[in-house]
Amino acid sequence: MNEAENIPEEFEVETGLKDEGKKWDRLHIRESDREDYKRLLQVGSPFEGKDNKDPFMMALMLGYLNRNRVKLEKMFGYFRYSYLSSEEKVILNAIAVAEEGDLMILSDKGKILTIAEEYAAGGIKLLKNDVFSSEYGSYIKKLELAIREEFEEYKRHSGSAPKLL
Amino acid sequence: MLIEKINFINFRQYKDETIEFATNDPEKNFTIIQGSNGSGKTNILNAITWCFYAKELHLLKEKYKGLPIYNLMAAKQLKPGQIGYVEVKIHMRDEDNGLMIFSRRLKFKKENDKIIFIRYPESEADDGSDFRMMRLINKDMKEIADPEYILSMMIPQPIEEYFFFDGERLDDYFTELSGERIKEAVFNISQLGLLEKATKHLEDRKRFFLQDAKGLGSQAEDLRKKQDAYSASLKELKEQIDIKMDQKNKAADYESEYSEKLRNCPIKNISELENDRITATIKLEKLKQDAVSHEKEKTEYLLEDGIKIFAWKPIKETLRLIDGKKEAGDIPTKYKRYFLDNLLKDGICICGSDISELALNQEHRQKILKLQRECNEITNLSEQLMQLHADLRSILREIDAFPKKQKLLADKTNGLENSIRENTSKLQRINNEIAGTDVEQIKEWEHKLKEYRSSKERYIEEIAEDKIRIKAINDKIAGLGKDLEKELKKEKKHEELRKILVFCDESLRAANGIKNGIMDMLRKEIEEKTKIQFFNLIWKKETYKDVKINENYDVSILHESGEEGFGTLSAGERQVLALSFMAALNSVSGFNVPIIIDTPLGNISKEPKKNIASNLPNYLKGKQVTMLVTEEEYSLEVRERLRERVGREYKIKFEETSDGSQAKVIPYE
C-alpha cells in the first residue's frame, strides 16, 4: 500500500496546531517529514514495498529509545490507525503508559497517538540517516546488531530470558 | 485440431516429401519421426512456422547462418532463367473434421548462376512469399480471404512456441533470469495483448489531453513539462530494453546452440561434463535465488520483531503497573466505577430501590456509596487491562524466542553460503575441464559458448538496471501527475481537464488490476496443471509432494520433507517438470493445437529416459503429439514403452550426393 492509497484525498493535509480538528482514526507525521518517509519506501531502502506504517513504527522506536519527542506543528495524516497490527497497537499503548506512568492514559486514545506521533517525529531523521548514510544492506547489519544489544539488556533485566545462541 | 499431412517442396533438406501424421485413433495419436542430428528434424518445426508466419522460428542460428531456405540440389538442377519454388503445405482437420490447407510458396529464379527471389506482388511477408488458406466447404475446396487473420485466431504467433518446441531448450525456462521466462509465457498465454494496447492508448490519450490544454498556470505548466520530459525518457528506455531483450535472446540462442553441440559431441566425457554444467548452473541459480529470498525474510523479521525488542522496556513497565493494580485488587473487578456512578446519578438501584439523596431509607444508598469509594477509576479499564496484560505477555514470549529464531536464520544463511561456495567451485572445475581439452573443435565451441553467455549476462544485468530506472521514472511521473491534478483543482476552468485525467488514471488502474488478476489466475491454474502432469510423468512419486509457481513466477518443487528440491532435480526430472509446464501452458491456453516436440528426451541418460518413456503415454492424453527423436533417444526400450500410443513411425534418411543433400522421410520399418 503506498502513500496515495493509504489516505483518501479529502483527508490528506491537516494543518494547524495539535488536537483541534485532528482525526484520531489516523497517525500523523510532520509535513516537513513527508519527503523522508517517501524516500524510505522507495527503491534502495529496506522498507521498499512496505506500508507507510512500517517506517513510522521504526522511527517511533528510534525516537523513544533516544528520548527525542518532538511536537508536530504542520501535520499530515499519514496512515489509518486500523492499518496497525494488534501487536503494534499494544506497543503504542505500552509506550504511552510508560511515558505517563499512569494506566489511565489508556482511556485517552488521542493522547496515546500524540505520544507515538511525537516520538516518530523525533526518530525519523535518525532512521533516515541510519538507512541512507551507509551502503545498501549495511543498515540491516546495523539493525541486527542494535537488536542483539537491546536483547542482551533485556536478558540482563529478566533473569529467565534465554541466551543468544 | 489435427495436422493430417505436410508437403514439402524444396524446403531446405526436403526436396519433395510428404509426412502423414497419426490422426485416426485418439488412443494412438503419437507420431514419431526419428533422425540423426543434422538430418532435418528441427526443420520440420521450421517448415511449419515458416508456412504459418513466414519465419523459421526454430532455426539454429549458427548452423544455418547464410544458408538459403531453398533446397540446394533443386537450385543446382535449375536451368538459367528457370523458375523454382519453395513450398510448404499443411493439411489440418478442425474439431468438426473439416479440412483446411495452409500453404506458403516462395518463388525463385536462376540468373547467371545466381538465385534471385521473386516477390509475389500481393505478399505481406518480409520474404515476399505467398500465403493461402483453403477450406473444404460443401465438398469443394474454397479459398479463404485474409488467411493471416484466420490463422492468428487459431494459432497466434506469440504462443506457437508452447505447441511446437525444442525439448533440449526447455531448460532455458529455468536457467534464465529468475521467473522472467515463466512470466513471459504466462503473459503470452493470457492473451492480454488487447488489454496492453488499451492501456497504451489510455496513456497516449492522457498525454494528448495534457499537451492540448491551453492557459495552464505557471506551476501546472512547469509540472506538465517535467512530466513530458520524464515520459520521453521512459519511452526511450523502453525502446532500449526491447533492443537489449532482442540481443539477449539472440545471445541465449547462440549459447544454447553451442551447449547443444557440446552435449551431442561424440567425446563422452565432454558431453557428460556439459550436462553436469547445466545441472550445476541451474542449481547455483536456484541457490542464489534462495539466498535473496532468505535475506528478504531475514530483513522482514528484523524490521518486525526488532520493534518488539526495542519496546521491551515500556512493555515491562506497563506489565509492572498492571500487576500492581492486580495485587491491589483493583482488577479484575466485580463492579466498574462508572456503573456505580450512573446508579447514584439516576438514583435507582438495579433492584429498583430508591437510592437518591431524598430516599426515605438511606441504608441502600450508603452501601452503594461505600462500594463507589472502594472502586478505583481504574476498574473502568479492567477488561482492557486484563487483555493488554495477556497481549504484552505474548509479545514478551516472542522476544524470548529471538535467540532461537536468530539461530535458525543464521544456520540457513550459513547453509546457503556453503552450498553456493561448493557449487561455484564445482562449476569452476567443470569449466576448467572443458576448457582444458586438447580437441580444437571443443575449445572453439567452449570459447564461443562463453562469449555468448557473458554477452547474455551483460544484457540481463543491463535490462535489470533499466527496469529499476523505469520504476523510478514511473514513480516520478505518478507523483508529478498527482501534483498536477492538485494544481488543476485550484482553477475552475481546468475542472474538465482534471476530470479527464482522473478518469484516465482510474481506467489505467482498473486495466492494470484486471491484467494482474488474470495473470494471477492463470498462474495458479498453470501451477495446478503442471503439478498434475508432473506427478503423472515422474517415476519418483513418493519423493516429491508439491510443485509451486510463486508470485514472482519462480518454480519450486517441494520434497516430501517440505524442503525445497528444485536445485537437486536431475536433468531427467527437470525435463519432466519442463514437459509438464509446457503441457499446462498448452491446456490453459484454450487453443486446441497439436503438439510437436523436437528431441523430448534429448539430454536424459538411459535409466530416467526409460522412466519418462514409460509415463509418456499418459502425457497430454487426447492430444495429437509428434516427437522428433534421435536414434539414441528412441531406443528399443523407449519404443516399447511408447508403443501403445504410437500411430505412425518414420525415419529420416539423409542422402548426400554430388548435387547436394536431401532428406527423405520413410516408414520406420
Chai-1 contact restraints between the chains, C-beta under 6 A:
chainA,res_idxA,chainB,res_idxB,connection_type,confidence,min_distance_angstrom,max_distance_angstrom,comment,restraint_id
A,V43,B,I468,contact,1.0,0.0,6.0,A-B,restraint_1
A,P46,B,T299,contact,1.0,0.0,6.0,A-B,restraint_2
A,M57,B,I307,contact,1.0,0.0,6.0,A-B,restraint_3
A,M61,B,I307,contact,1.0,0.0,6.0,A-B,restraint_4
A,M61,B,F310,contact,1.0,0.0,6.0,A-B,restraint_5
A,L65,B,F310,contact,1.0,0.0,6.0,A-B,restraint_6
A,V90,B,D391,contact,1.0,0.0,6.0,A-B,restraint_7
A,I91,B,A311,contact,1.0,0.0,6.0,A-B,restraint_8
A,A94,B,P314,contact,1.0,0.0,6.0,A-B,restraint_9
A,A94,B,I315,contact,1.0,0.0,6.0,A-B,restraint_10
A,A94,B,T318,contact,1.0,0.0,6.0,A-B,restraint_11
A,I95,B,P314,contact,1.0,0.0,6.0,A-B,restraint_12
A,V97,B,T318,contact,1.0,0.0,6.0,A-B,restraint_13
A,A98,B,P314,contact,1.0,0.0,6.0,A-B,restraint_14
A,A98,B,E317,contact,1.0,0.0,6.0,A-B,restraint_15
A,L103,B,L321,contact,1.0,0.0,6.0,A-B,restraint_16
A,L106,B,L381,contact,1.0,0.0,6.0,A-B,restraint_17
A,I140,B,T299,contact,1.0,0.0,6.0,A-B,restraint_18
A,L143,B,L302,contact,1.0,0.0,6.0,A-B,restraint_19
A,L143,B,G306,contact,1.0,0.0,6.0,A-B,restraint_20
A,E144,B,L302,contact,1.0,0.0,6.0,A-B,restraint_21
A,I147,B,G306,contact,1.0,0.0,6.0,A-B,restraint_22
A,I147,B,I309,contact,1.0,0.0,6.0,A-B,restraint_23
A,E150,B,I309,contact,1.0,0.0,6.0,A-B,restraint_24
A,E150,B,F310,contact,1.0,0.0,6.0,A-B,restraint_25
A,F151,B,I309,contact,1.0,0.0,6.0,A-B,restraint_26
A,F151,B,F402,contact,1.0,0.0,6.0,A-B,restraint_27
A,Y154,B,W312,contact,1.0,0.0,6.0,A-B,restraint_28
A,A161,B,D400,contact,1.0,0.0,6.0,A-B,restraint_29
A,P162,B,D400,contact,1.0,0.0,6.0,A-B,restraint_30
A,P162,B,P403,contact,1.0,0.0,6.0,A-B,restraint_31
A,L164,B,P403,contact,1.0,0.0,6.0,A-B,restraint_32
A,L165,B,P403,contact,1.0,0.0,6.0,A-B,restraint_33
A,L165,B,K407,contact,1.0,0.0,6.0,A-B,restraint_34
